[in-house]
Amino acid sequence: MYKFDRNHQFKLSDFDQPFGLHMNPENRWVKKAGTIPWEEIEDRYASLFPAKKGDAC
């Protein structure tokens, strides 16, 4: 069983590193992450775990 809660998913822009370092929105990898359809990928991934019972650890 696979559980995913969109309300608890961090966005890349919310991820800050220790010591006050922040992600640069002009970084090419940060920009690339913004072009990826993460919800579609998540839906496809979740479909690989169809069981509706059991404990997801």
C-alpha distance matrix in Angstrom:
0.0 3.8 6.7 10.2 13.4 16.4 18.8 18.1 18.3 21.5 23.9 26.0 29.0 27.7 27.4 30.6 31.5 33.4 37.2 37.0 36.2 34.7 33.3 36.1 35.3 37.7 35.9 35.1 31.5 30.9 32.5 30.4 27.1 28.4 28.7 25.1 23.0 20.1 18.4 18.7 17.3 14.2 13.8 14.2 11.8 9.0 10.2 9.4 5.6 6.8 5.1 6.1 6.4 6.1 6.7 5.5 8.8
3.8 0.0 3.8 6.7 10.3 13.0 15.6 14.8 14.6 17.9 20.2 22.2 25.3 24.1 23.8 27.1 28.2 30.3 34.0 33.6 32.7 31.1 29.6 32.4 31.6 34.0 32.3 31.5 28.0 27.3 28.8 26.8 23.5 24.8 25.2 21.7 19.7 16.5 15.1 15.7 14.2 10.9 11.1 12.0 9.3 6.5 9.0 8.7 5.8 7.9 7.9 8.4 9.5 9.3 8.6 5.9 8.7
6.7 3.8 0.0 3.8 6.8 9.9 12.1 11.5 11.9 15.5 18.0 20.5 23.2 21.7 21.8 25.1 26.6 28.6 32.2 31.6 31.0 29.3 28.0 30.9 29.9 32.7 31.3 30.9 27.4 26.2 27.8 26.2 22.7 23.6 24.4 21.2 19.1 15.8 14.0 15.4 14.5 10.8 11.2 13.1 10.9 7.9 10.9 11.7 9.2 10.4 10.4 9.5 10.7 10.7 9.3 6.6 9.2
10.2 6.7 3.8 0.0 3.8 6.4 8.9 8.5 8.5 12.1 14.4 17.1 19.7 18.3 18.7 22.2 23.9 26.2 29.7 28.8 28.1 26.1 24.8 27.5 26.4 29.3 28.0 27.7 24.4 22.9 24.4 23.1 19.5 20.1 21.2 18.2 16.1 12.7 11.0 13.1 12.4 8.6 9.7 12.3 10.4 8.1 11.5 12.9 11.3 12.8 13.5 12.7 14.3 14.4 12.8 9.9 11.7
13.4 10.3 6.8 3.8 0.0 3.8 5.3 5.7 6.8 10.6 13.0 16.2 18.1 16.4 17.5 20.9 23.0 25.2 28.5 27.3 27.0 24.9 23.8 26.5 25.3 28.5 27.7 27.8 24.6 22.6 24.1 23.4 19.7 19.7 21.3 18.8 16.7 13.4 11.5 14.3 14.3 10.7 11.7 14.9 13.6 11.4 14.7 16.4 14.9 16.0 16.6 15.1 16.6 16.8 15.0 12.5 14.0
16.4 13.0 9.9 6.4 3.8 0.0 3.8 5.4 5.2 8.7 10.2 13.6 15.3 14.1 15.7 19.2 21.8 24.3 27.4 25.8 25.2 22.7 21.4 23.9 22.3 25.4 24.9 25.0 22.2 19.9 21.0 20.6 16.9 16.5 18.2 16.0 13.9 10.9 9.0 12.4 12.9 9.8 11.2 14.6 13.9 12.4 15.5 17.7 16.9 18.0 19.2 18.0 19.9 20.3 18.7 15.9 17.3
18.8 15.6 12.1 8.9 5.3 3.8 0.0 3.8 5.8 8.5 10.5 14.2 15.1 13.1 15.1 18.3 21.1 23.3 26.1 24.4 24.4 22.0 21.3 23.9 22.5 26.0 25.8 26.4 23.7 21.0 22.4 22.5 18.8 18.2 20.4 18.7 16.9 14.0 12.4 16.0 16.6 13.6 14.9 18.4 17.5 15.9 19.1 21.2 20.0 21.0 21.8 20.1 21.6 21.9 19.9 17.4 18.4
18.1 14.8 11.5 8.5 5.7 5.4 3.8 0.0 3.8 6.4 9.5 12.8 14.1 11.6 12.8 15.9 18.3 20.3 23.4 22.0 22.0 20.1 19.6 22.6 21.8 25.2 24.6 25.4 22.5 20.0 22.0 22.0 18.2 18.3 20.7 18.9 17.7 14.3 13.5 17.1 16.8 13.7 15.8 18.8 17.3 16.0 19.5 20.9 19.7 21.2 21.8 20.4 21.5 21.1 18.6 15.8 16.1
18.3 14.6 11.9 8.5 6.8 5.2 5.8 3.8 0.0 3.8 6.5 9.6 11.6 9.8 10.7 14.3 16.6 19.2 22.3 20.9 20.3 18.1 17.0 19.9 18.9 22.2 21.3 21.9 18.9 16.6 18.5 18.3 14.5 14.8 17.2 15.3 14.4 11.0 10.9 14.4 13.9 11.3 13.9 16.6 15.1 14.6 18.2 19.5 18.9 20.8 21.9 21.2 22.5 22.2 19.8 16.7 16.8
21.5 17.9 15.5 12.1 10.6 8.7 8.5 6.4 3.8 0.0 3.8 6.5 8.2 6.2 7.0 10.6 13.2 15.9 18.9 17.3 16.6 14.3 13.3 16.3 15.7 19.1 18.3 19.3 16.4 13.8 16.2 16.5 12.8 13.3 16.2 14.9 14.9 11.8 12.7 16.3 15.5 13.6 16.7 19.0 17.5 17.6 21.2 22.2 22.0 24.2 25.4 24.8 26.1 25.5 22.9 19.6 19.3
23.9 20.2 18.0 14.4 13.0 10.2 10.5 9.5 6.5 3.8 0.0 3.8 5.3 5.2 6.7 10.4 13.4 16.6 19.2 17.1 15.8 12.9 11.3 13.7 12.5 15.8 15.3 16.2 13.7 10.8 12.7 13.4 9.9 9.8 13.1 12.4 12.8 10.4 11.9 15.3 14.8 13.8 16.8 19.1 18.1 18.7 22.0 23.3 23.6 25.7 27.4 27.0 28.6 28.3 26.0 22.6 22.5
26.0 22.2 20.5 17.1 16.2 13.6 14.2 12.8 9.6 6.5 3.8 0.0 3.8 5.4 5.3 8.6 11.2 14.8 17.3 15.2 13.3 10.3 8.0 10.4 9.7 12.8 11.8 12.9 10.4 7.5 10.1 11.0 7.8 8.6 12.1 11.8 13.3 11.3 13.8 16.7 15.7 15.4 18.7 20.4 19.3 20.6 23.8 24.7 25.3 27.8 29.6 29.5 31.1 30.6 28.2 24.7 24.2
29.0 25.3 23.2 19.7 18.1 15.3 15.1 14.1 11.6 8.2 5.3 3.8 0.0 3.8 5.5 7.8 11.1 14.5 16.3 13.6 12.0 8.5 6.8 8.9 7.9 11.5 11.6 13.5 11.9 8.3 10.5 12.6 10.1 9.7 13.5 14.1 15.6 14.1 16.1 19.2 18.8 18.4 21.5 23.5 22.7 23.7 26.9 28.0 28.6 30.9 32.6 32.3 33.9 33.4 31.0 27.6 27.1
27.7 24.1 21.7 18.3 16.4 14.1 13.1 11.6 9.8 6.2 5.2 5.4 3.8 0.0 3.8 6.3 9.9 12.8 14.9 12.4 11.7 9.0 8.7 11.5 11.3 15.0 14.9 16.9 14.9 11.7 14.2 15.9 13.0 12.9 16.6 16.7 17.6 15.4 17.0 20.4 19.9 18.8 21.9 24.1 22.9 23.5 26.9 28.0 28.0 30.3 31.6 31.0 32.3 31.6 28.9 25.7 25.0
27.4 23.8 21.8 18.7 17.5 15.7 15.1 12.8 10.7 7.0 6.7 5.3 5.5 3.8 0.0 3.8 6.7 9.9 12.5 10.7 9.6 7.5 7.3 10.9 11.7 15.0 14.0 16.1 13.7 11.1 14.3 15.6 12.8 13.8 17.3 17.0 18.5 16.0 18.1 21.3 20.1 19.1 22.5 24.3 22.7 23.5 27.1 27.6 27.7 30.3 31.5 31.3 32.3 31.3 28.4 25.0 23.9
30.6 27.1 25.1 22.2 20.9 19.2 18.3 15.9 14.3 10.6 10.4 8.6 7.8 6.3 3.8 0.0 3.8 6.7 8.9 7.0 6.1 5.0 6.6 10.2 12.0 15.1 14.2 16.9 15.0 12.7 16.0 17.7 15.5 16.5 20.1 20.2 21.9 19.7 21.9 25.0 23.7 22.8 26.3 28.0 26.2 27.1 30.7 31.1 31.1 33.8 34.9 34.7 35.5 34.2 31.2 27.9 26.4
31.5 28.2 26.6 23.9 23.0 21.8 21.1 18.3 16.6 13.2 13.4 11.2 11.1 9.9 6.7 3.8 0.0 3.8 6.5 6.3 5.1 6.3 8.1 11.6 14.2 16.7 15.1 17.8 15.8 14.3 17.9 19.3 17.3 18.9 22.3 22.2 24.2 21.8 24.3 27.2 25.4 24.6 28.2 29.6 27.5 28.6 32.2 32.1 32.2 35.1 36.1 36.0 36.6 35.0 31.9 28.5 26.6
33.4 30.3 28.6 26.2 25.2 24.3 23.3 20.3 19.2 15.9 16.6 14.8 14.5 12.8 9.9 6.7 3.8 0.0 3.8 5.5 6.3 8.8 11.4 14.6 17.5 19.9 18.4 21.3 19.4 18.0 21.6 23.0 21.1 22.7 26.1 25.9 27.8 25.3 27.6 30.6 28.8 27.7 31.3 32.7 30.4 31.3 35.0 34.8 34.6 37.5 38.2 38.0 38.3 36.4 33.1 30.0 27.7
37.2 34.0 32.2 29.7 28.5 27.4 26.1 23.4 22.3 18.9 19.2 17.3 16.3 14.9 12.5 8.9 6.5 3.8 0.0 3.8 5.7 9.2 12.4 14.9 18.1 20.2 19.2 22.4 21.1 19.6 23.0 24.9 23.3 24.7 28.1 28.4 30.5 28.2 30.6 33.6 32.0 31.0 34.6 36.1 33.9 34.9 38.5 38.4 38.2 41.2 41.9 41.6 41.9 40.1 36.7 33.7 31.4
37.0 33.6 31.6 28.8 27.3 25.8 24.4 22.0 20.9 17.3 17.1 15.2 13.6 12.4 10.7 7.0 6.3 5.5 3.8 0.0 3.8 6.3 10.0 12.3 15.2 17.6 17.1 20.5 19.6 17.5 20.7 22.9 21.4 22.2 25.8 26.4 28.5 26.5 28.7 31.8 30.6 29.8 33.2 34.9 33.1 34.0 37.6 37.9 37.8 40.6 41.5 41.1 41.7 40.2 36.9 33.8 31.9
36.2 32.7 31.0 28.1 27.0 25.2 24.4 22.0 20.3 16.6 15.8 13.3 12.0 11.7 9.6 6.1 5.1 6.3 5.7 3.8 0.0 3.8 7.0 9.2 12.5 14.5 13.6 17.0 16.1 14.4 17.6 19.8 18.5 19.7 23.1 23.8 26.2 24.4 27.0 29.9 28.5 28.0 31.6 33.0 31.3 32.6 36.0 36.2 36.5 39.4 40.6 40.5 41.3 39.9 36.8 33.4 31.6
34.7 31.1 29.3 26.1 24.9 22.7 22.0 20.1 18.1 14.3 12.9 10.3 8.5 9.0 7.5 5.0 6.3 8.8 9.2 6.3 3.8 0.0 3.8 6.3 9.0 11.6 11.1 14.5 13.7 11.4 14.3 16.8 15.5 16.2 19.8 20.7 23.0 21.5 24.0 26.9 25.8 25.5 29.0 30.5 29.1 30.4 33.8 34.3 34.7 37.4 38.8 38.7 39.8 38.7 35.8 32.4 31.0
33.3 29.6 28.0 24.8 23.8 21.4 21.3 19.6 17.0 13.3 11.3 8.0 6.8 8.7 7.3 6.6 8.1 11.4 12.4 10.0 7.0 3.8 0.0 3.8 6.2 8.7 7.8 10.9 10.0 7.6 10.7 13.0 12.0 12.8 16.2 17.3 19.8 18.6 21.4 24.0 22.9 23.0 26.5 27.8 26.6 28.2 31.4 31.9 32.7 35.4 37.1 37.2 38.6 37.7 35.0 31.5 30.3
36.1 32.4 30.9 27.5 26.5 23.9 23.9 22.6 19.9 16.3 13.7 10.4 8.9 11.5 10.9 10.2 11.6 14.6 14.9 12.3 9.2 6.3 3.8 0.0 3.8 5.3 5.4 9.1 9.5 7.3 9.4 12.4 12.3 12.7 15.8 17.6 20.4 19.9 22.9 25.2 24.3 24.9 28.2 29.4 28.6 30.4 33.4 34.0 35.1 37.7 39.7 39.9 41.5 40.8 38.2 34.6 33.7
35.3 31.6 29.9 26.4 25.3 22.3 22.5 21.8 18.9 15.7 12.5 9.7 7.9 11.3 11.7 12.0 14.2 17.5 18.1 15.2 12.5 9.0 6.2 3.8 0.0 3.8 5.5 8.3 9.0 6.0 6.8 10.3 10.4 9.9 12.9 15.2 17.8 17.8 20.6 22.8 22.4 23.2 26.3 27.5 27.2 29.0 31.8 32.7 34.0 36.4 38.6 38.7 40.5 40.2 37.9 34.3 33.8
37.7 34.0 32.7 29.3 28.5 25.4 26.0 25.2 22.2 19.1 15.8 12.8 11.5 15.0 15.0 15.1 16.7 19.9 20.2 17.6 14.5 11.6 8.7 5.3 3.8 0.0 3.8 6.3 8.5 7.0 6.6 10.1 11.5 11.2 13.4 16.0 19.1 19.6 22.7 24.4 23.9 25.2 28.2 29.1 28.9 31.1 33.6 34.4 36.0 38.5 40.9 41.2 43.2 42.9 40.7 37.0 36.5
35.9 32.3 31.3 28.0 27.7 24.9 25.8 24.6 21.3 18.3 15.3 11.8 11.6 14.9 14.0 14.2 15.1 18.4 19.2 17.1 13.6 11.1 7.8 5.4 5.5 3.8 0.0 3.8 5.5 5.3 6.3 8.6 10.1 11.0 13.1 15.0 18.5 18.6 22.0 23.5 22.5 23.9 27.1 27.6 27.1 29.5 32.0 32.5 34.1 36.9 39.2 39.8 41.6 41.1 38.9 35.2 34.4
35.1 31.5 30.9 27.7 27.8 25.0 26.4 25.4 21.9 19.3 16.2 12.9 13.5 16.9 16.1 16.9 17.8 21.3 22.4 20.5 17.0 14.5 10.9 9.1 8.3 6.3 3.8 0.0 3.8 5.5 5.1 6.1 8.6 10.0 11.0 12.9 16.6 17.2 20.8 21.8 20.6 22.5 25.6 25.7 25.4 28.1 30.4 30.7 32.7 35.4 38.0 38.9 40.9 40.5 38.6 34.8 34.3
31.5 28.0 27.4 24.4 24.6 22.2 23.7 22.5 18.9 16.4 13.7 10.4 11.9 14.9 13.7 15.0 15.8 19.4 21.1 19.6 16.1 13.7 10.0 9.5 9.0 8.5 5.5 3.8 0.0 3.8 5.3 4.9 6.1 8.7 10.0 10.9 14.5 14.5 18.2 19.3 17.8 19.4 22.7 22.8 22.1 24.8 27.2 27.4 29.3 32.1 34.6 35.5 37.4 36.9 34.9 31.2 30.6
30.9 27.3 26.2 22.9 22.6 19.9 21.0 20.0 16.6 13.8 10.8 7.5 8.3 11.7 11.1 12.7 14.3 18.0 19.6 17.5 14.4 11.4 7.6 7.3 6.0 7.0 5.3 5.5 3.8 0.0 3.8 5.4 5.2 6.6 9.2 10.5 13.7 13.4 16.8 18.6 17.5 18.7 21.9 22.6 22.1 24.4 27.0 27.6 29.2 31.8 34.1 34.7 36.6 36.2 34.1 30.4 29.9
32.5 28.8 27.8 24.4 24.1 21.0 22.4 22.0 18.5 16.2 12.7 10.1 10.5 14.2 14.3 16.0 17.9 21.6 23.0 20.7 17.6 14.3 10.7 9.4 6.8 6.6 6.3 5.1 5.3 3.8 0.0 3.8 5.5 5.2 6.9 9.4 12.7 13.5 16.7 18.0 17.5 19.3 22.1 22.7 22.8 25.2 27.4 28.3 30.2 32.5 35.2 35.7 38.0 37.9 36.1 32.4 32.4
30.4 26.8 26.2 23.1 23.4 20.6 22.5 22.0 18.3 16.5 13.4 11.0 12.6 15.9 15.6 17.7 19.3 23.0 24.9 22.9 19.8 16.8 13.0 12.4 10.3 10.1 8.6 6.1 4.9 5.4 3.8 0.0 3.8 5.3 5.3 6.9 10.6 11.6 15.1 15.8 14.9 17.1 19.8 20.0 20.1 22.8 24.8 25.5 27.6 30.1 32.9 33.8 36.0 36.0 34.4 30.8 30.8
27.1 23.5 22.7 19.5 19.7 16.9 18.8 18.2 14.5 12.8 9.9 7.8 10.1 13.0 12.8 15.5 17.3 21.1 23.3 21.4 18.5 15.5 12.0 12.3 10.4 11.5 10.1 8.6 6.1 5.2 5.5 3.8 0.0 3.8 5.4 5.5 8.7 8.6 12.2 13.5 12.5 14.1 17.1 17.7 17.5 19.8 22.2 23.0 24.8 27.2 29.8 30.5 32.7 32.6 30.9 27.3 27.3
28.4 24.8 23.6 20.1 19.7 16.5 18.2 18.3 14.8 13.3 9.8 8.6 9.7 12.9 13.8 16.5 18.9 22.7 24.7 22.2 19.7 16.2 12.8 12.7 9.9 11.2 11.0 10.0 8.7 6.6 5.2 5.3 3.8 0.0 3.8 5.7 8.1 8.9 11.7 13.3 13.3 14.8 17.4 18.4 18.9 20.8 23.0 24.4 26.1 28.2 30.9 31.2 33.6 33.9 32.3 28.7 29.1
28.7 25.2 24.4 21.2 21.3 18.2 20.4 20.7 17.2 16.2 13.1 12.1 13.5 16.6 17.3 20.1 22.3 26.1 28.1 25.8 23.1 19.8 16.2 15.8 12.9 13.4 13.1 11.0 10.0 9.2 6.9 5.3 5.4 3.8 0.0 3.8 6.5 8.8 11.6 12.0 12.2 14.6 16.6 17.2 18.2 20.5 22.1 23.5 25.7 27.6 30.6 31.3 33.9 34.4 33.2 29.7 30.4
25.1 21.7 21.2 18.2 18.8 16.0 18.7 18.9 15.3 14.9 12.4 11.8 14.1 16.7 17.0 20.2 22.2 25.9 28.4 26.4 23.8 20.7 17.3 17.6 15.2 16.0 15.0 12.9 10.9 10.5 9.4 6.9 5.5 5.7 3.8 0.0 3.8 5.6 8.8 9.0 8.6 11.1 13.3 13.6 14.4 16.9 18.5 19.8 22.0 24.0 27.0 27.9 30.5 30.9 29.8 26.3 27.1
23.0 19.7 19.1 16.1 16.7 13.9 16.9 17.7 14.4 14.9 12.8 13.3 15.6 17.6 18.5 21.9 24.2 27.8 30.5 28.5 26.2 23.0 19.8 20.4 17.8 19.1 18.5 16.6 14.5 13.7 12.7 10.6 8.7 8.1 6.5 3.8 0.0 3.8 5.6 5.5 6.4 8.8 10.2 11.1 12.5 14.5 15.9 17.7 19.8 21.4 24.5 25.1 28.0 28.8 28.0 24.7 25.9
20.1 16.5 15.8 12.7 13.4 10.9 14.0 14.3 11.0 11.8 10.4 11.3 14.1 15.4 16.0 19.7 21.8 25.3 28.2 26.5 24.4 21.5 18.6 19.9 17.8 19.6 18.6 17.2 14.5 13.4 13.5 11.6 8.6 8.9 8.8 5.6 3.8 0.0 3.8 5.5 5.1 6.0 8.6 9.9 10.3 12.0 14.2 15.8 17.4 19.3 22.1 22.6 25.2 25.7 24.6 21.2 22.3
18.4 15.1 14.0 11.0 11.5 9.0 12.4 13.5 10.9 12.7 11.9 13.8 16.1 17.0 18.1 21.9 24.3 27.6 30.6 28.7 27.0 24.0 21.4 22.9 20.6 22.7 22.0 20.8 18.2 16.8 16.7 15.1 12.2 11.7 11.6 8.8 5.6 3.8 0.0 3.8 5.4 5.0 6.1 8.7 9.7 10.4 12.3 14.7 16.0 17.2 20.0 20.1 22.9 23.9 23.1 20.0 21.7
18.7 15.7 15.4 13.1 14.3 12.4 16.0 17.1 14.4 16.3 15.3 16.7 19.2 20.4 21.3 25.0 27.2 30.6 33.6 31.8 29.9 26.9 24.0 25.2 22.8 24.4 23.5 21.8 19.3 18.6 18.0 15.8 13.5 13.3 12.0 9.0 5.5 5.5 3.8 0.0 3.8 5.4 5.1 6.3 8.6 9.9 10.8 13.2 15.2 16.3 19.5 20.1 23.2 24.5 24.2 21.2 23.1
17.3 14.2 14.5 12.4 14.3 12.9 16.6 16.8 13.9 15.5 14.8 15.7 18.8 19.9 20.1 23.7 25.4 28.8 32.0 30.6 28.5 25.8 22.9 24.3 22.4 23.9 22.5 20.6 17.8 17.5 17.5 14.9 12.5 13.3 12.2 8.6 6.4 5.1 5.4 3.8 0.0 3.8 5.5 5.2 6.1 8.6 10.0 11.3 13.6 15.5 18.6 19.8 22.5 23.3 22.7 19.5 21.0
14.2 10.9 10.8 8.6 10.7 9.8 13.6 13.7 11.3 13.6 13.8 15.4 18.4 18.8 19.1 22.8 24.6 27.7 31.0 29.8 28.0 25.5 23.0 24.9 23.2 25.2 23.9 22.5 19.4 18.7 19.3 17.1 14.1 14.8 14.6 11.1 8.8 6.0 5.0 5.4 3.8 0.0 3.8 5.4 5.0 6.0 8.6 10.2 11.5 13.3 16.1 16.8 19.4 20.1 19.3 16.2 17.8
13.8 11.1 11.2 9.7 11.7 11.2 14.9 15.8 13.9 16.7 16.8 18.7 21.5 21.9 22.5 26.3 28.2 31.3 34.6 33.2 31.6 29.0 26.5 28.2 26.3 28.2 27.1 25.6 22.7 21.9 22.1 19.8 17.1 17.4 16.6 13.3 10.2 8.6 6.1 5.1 5.5 3.8 0.0 3.8 5.5 5.2 6.3 9.1 10.5 11.3 14.5 15.1 18.2 19.5 19.5 16.8 19.1
14.2 12.0 13.1 12.3 14.9 14.6 18.4 18.8 16.6 19.0 19.1 20.4 23.5 24.1 24.3 28.0 29.6 32.7 36.1 34.9 33.0 30.5 27.8 29.4 27.5 29.1 27.6 25.7 22.8 22.6 22.7 20.0 17.7 18.4 17.2 13.6 11.1 9.9 8.7 6.3 5.2 5.4 3.8 0.0 3.8 5.5 5.2 7.1 9.7 11.0 14.5 16.0 19.0 20.2 20.4 17.7 19.9
11.8 9.3 10.9 10.4 13.6 13.9 17.5 17.3 15.1 17.5 18.1 19.3 22.7 22.9 22.7 26.2 27.5 30.4 33.9 33.1 31.3 29.1 26.6 28.6 27.2 28.9 27.1 25.4 22.1 22.1 22.8 20.1 17.5 18.9 18.2 14.4 12.5 10.3 9.7 8.6 6.1 5.0 5.5 3.8 0.0 3.8 5.4 5.6 7.7 10.2 13.2 14.9 17.4 17.9 17.8 14.8 16.6
9.0 6.5 7.9 8.1 11.4 12.4 15.9 16.0 14.6 17.6 18.7 20.6 23.7 23.5 23.5 27.1 28.6 31.3 34.9 34.0 32.6 30.4 28.2 30.4 29.0 31.1 29.5 28.1 24.8 24.4 25.2 22.8 19.8 20.8 20.5 16.9 14.5 12.0 10.4 9.9 8.6 6.0 5.2 5.5 3.8 0.0 3.8 5.3 5.6 7.4 10.2 11.4 14.0 14.9 15.0 12.3 14.8
10.2 9.0 10.9 11.5 14.7 15.5 19.1 19.5 18.2 21.2 22.0 23.8 26.9 26.9 27.1 30.7 32.2 35.0 38.5 37.6 36.0 33.8 31.4 33.4 31.8 33.6 32.0 30.4 27.2 27.0 27.4 24.8 22.2 23.0 22.1 18.5 15.9 14.2 12.3 10.8 10.0 8.6 6.3 5.2 5.4 3.8 0.0 3.8 5.3 5.8 9.4 11.2 14.3 15.8 16.7 14.6 17.4
9.4 8.7 11.7 12.9 16.4 17.7 21.2 20.9 19.5 22.2 23.3 24.7 28.0 28.0 27.6 31.1 32.1 34.8 38.4 37.9 36.2 34.3 31.9 34.0 32.7 34.4 32.5 30.7 27.4 27.6 28.3 25.5 23.0 24.4 23.5 19.8 17.7 15.8 14.7 13.2 11.3 10.2 9.1 7.1 5.6 5.3 3.8 0.0 3.8 6.1 9.1 11.9 14.3 15.1 16.0 13.8 16.2
5.6 5.8 9.2 11.3 14.9 16.9 20.0 19.7 18.9 22.0 23.6 25.3 28.6 28.0 27.7 31.1 32.2 34.6 38.2 37.8 36.5 34.7 32.7 35.1 34.0 36.0 34.1 32.7 29.3 29.2 30.2 27.6 24.8 26.1 25.7 22.0 19.8 17.4 16.0 15.2 13.6 11.5 10.5 9.7 7.7 5.6 5.3 3.8 0.0 3.8 5.8 8.5 10.6 11.3 12.3 10.5 13.3
6.8 7.9 10.4 12.8 16.0 18.0 21.0 21.2 20.8 24.2 25.7 27.8 30.9 30.3 30.3 33.8 35.1 37.5 41.2 40.6 39.4 37.4 35.4 37.7 36.4 38.5 36.9 35.4 32.1 31.8 32.5 30.1 27.2 28.2 27.6 24.0 21.4 19.3 17.2 16.3 15.5 13.3 11.3 11.0 10.2 7.4 5.8 6.1 3.8 0.0 3.8 6.3 9.2 11.2 13.0 12.2 15.5
5.1 7.9 10.4 13.5 16.6 19.2 21.8 21.8 21.9 25.4 27.4 29.6 32.6 31.6 31.5 34.9 36.1 38.2 41.9 41.5 40.6 38.8 37.1 39.7 38.6 40.9 39.2 38.0 34.6 34.1 35.2 32.9 29.8 30.9 30.6 27.0 24.5 22.1 20.0 19.5 18.6 16.1 14.5 14.5 13.2 10.2 9.4 9.1 5.8 3.8 0.0 3.8 5.6 7.7 10.2 10.3 13.8
6.1 8.4 9.5 12.7 15.1 18.0 20.1 20.4 21.2 24.8 27.0 29.5 32.3 31.0 31.3 34.7 36.0 38.0 41.6 41.1 40.5 38.7 37.2 39.9 38.7 41.2 39.8 38.9 35.5 34.7 35.7 33.8 30.5 31.2 31.3 27.9 25.1 22.6 20.1 20.1 19.8 16.8 15.1 16.0 14.9 11.4 11.2 11.9 8.5 6.3 3.8 0.0 3.8 7.0 9.4 10.1 13.8
6.4 9.5 10.7 14.3 16.6 19.9 21.6 21.5 22.5 26.1 28.6 31.1 33.9 32.3 32.3 35.5 36.6 38.3 41.9 41.7 41.3 39.8 38.6 41.5 40.5 43.2 41.6 40.9 37.4 36.6 38.0 36.0 32.7 33.6 33.9 30.5 28.0 25.2 22.9 23.2 22.5 19.4 18.2 19.0 17.4 14.0 14.3 14.3 10.6 9.2 5.6 3.8 0.0 3.7 6.9 8.9 12.3
6.1 9.3 10.7 14.4 16.8 20.3 21.9 21.1 22.2 25.5 28.3 30.6 33.4 31.6 31.3 34.2 35.0 36.4 40.1 40.2 39.9 38.7 37.7 40.8 40.2 42.9 41.1 40.5 36.9 36.2 37.9 36.0 32.6 33.9 34.4 30.9 28.8 25.7 23.9 24.5 23.3 20.1 19.5 20.2 17.9 14.9 15.8 15.1 11.3 11.2 7.7 7.0 3.7 0.0 3.8 6.5 9.4
6.7 8.6 9.3 12.8 15.0 18.7 19.9 18.6 19.8 22.9 26.0 28.2 31.0 28.9 28.4 31.2 31.9 33.1 36.7 36.9 36.8 35.8 35.0 38.2 37.9 40.7 38.9 38.6 34.9 34.1 36.1 34.4 30.9 32.3 33.2 29.8 28.0 24.6 23.1 24.2 22.7 19.3 19.5 20.4 17.8 15.0 16.7 16.0 12.3 13.0 10.2 9.4 6.9 3.8 0.0 3.8 6.0
5.5 5.9 6.6 9.9 12.5 15.9 17.4 15.8 16.7 19.6 22.6 24.7 27.6 25.7 25.0 27.9 28.5 30.0 33.7 33.8 33.4 32.4 31.5 34.6 34.3 37.0 35.2 34.8 31.2 30.4 32.4 30.8 27.3 28.7 29.7 26.3 24.7 21.2 20.0 21.2 19.5 16.2 16.8 17.7 14.8 12.3 14.6 13.8 10.5 12.2 10.3 10.1 8.9 6.5 3.8 0.0 3.8
8.8 8.7 9.2 11.7 14.0 17.3 18.4 16.1 16.8 19.3 22.5 24.2 27.1 25.0 23.9 26.4 26.6 27.7 31.4 31.9 31.6 31.0 30.3 33.7 33.8 36.5 34.4 34.3 30.6 29.9 32.4 30.8 27.3 29.1 30.4 27.1 25.9 22.3 21.7 23.1 21.0 17.8 19.1 19.9 16.6 14.8 17.4 16.2 13.3 15.5 13.8 13.8 12.3 9.4 6.0 3.8 0.0
